[in-house]
Amino acid sequence: MTASLHLKGATALVTGANGFIGSHLVDQLLACGCKVHGLVRESSNLKWLDTSKIDLHRVDLARSDFKVPALEELDYVFHCAGLTKAKSRSGYFQINAVACSNLYEQCQKRGSRIKSIVHLSSLAATGPGPQGRLVDEITPCKPVTFYGQSKLAGEEIALQYSQSIPLTVIRPPVVYGPREENFFTFIKLIQKGWGLQIGRAGKELSLIYVSDLVEAMLKASDPSKQKGRSYFVTDGRVYIWEQIAKECARIMNVDVKTLKVPEAMLVPVALFFEAWSSFSSKPALFDRQRMIDIRQSSWSASPENFFKEFEFTPQYELSRGLAETINWCQQEKWL
């Protein structure tokens, strides 16, 4: 990978190393010849990590006194850890925002070797846009969910520290690929012959395949290009959910019937799952925050600034990305 030449032989830290994106990033950093430190929670599932090849550290980012290990040795930091589901607004903010202050304060004080930091944010930090128009880096941020608000707060903290430490923020849209379980649920529904349409048809979204996002993060870590800015990274196209469902069906050679669900039905379903989760320590599988996301007409963004400034070209268009994802799911007996 040409994007990773500056990383050869370097020491890198990946927070959220066991996650969908973090584990793919760890794989590529190891392929680059990096020494990798991985930050995970005590309860983390490590099934996607080869723990014999990385230095694993169990750190609870929810604790205000957490310490970043091996900080004096680090050349690069990739902050991937974050919550996409939580039982409360404060739960989102504790991990997605407050923890950033502690992390970057320690990087500022003890990380004298650090050449660059990549902070992984989300399109949700900006919020949805009007249908037919892409949001970009100058679009005013108006996040519509607790998750988006917390990711924006984390960005703002990161960019404050970018005045004294080299840092770039990456905002991906929906990320798909092997190991991702939410998108897999969508694929499995298609395999069973159903295409779910919630509300009206034609809702827009941007996508990026996980390997392209990892490549973009490696590009963004180039010390010569640190500008303390936020960038959107997508595959450069805009899709509608029906188009994605049709392509999945074609790849799996199944006929699909459209199951139309009125948006009004989402409220009782969300309330049911929220009530059920009140008896558990885990957040609801579906709640009113997720309902807000689904109701939006367009989650699409322009990646042109990142493409230009980092000379980046995605390698995975939709059909290739879906084919590799579905093939992986079949090999792993997920499908």
Summary of the structure (lengths in Angstrom):
residues: 335
radius of gyration: 19.5
end to end distance: 31.0
largest distance: 58.1
contacts: 1115
relative contact order: 0.14
helix: 42%
strand: 17%
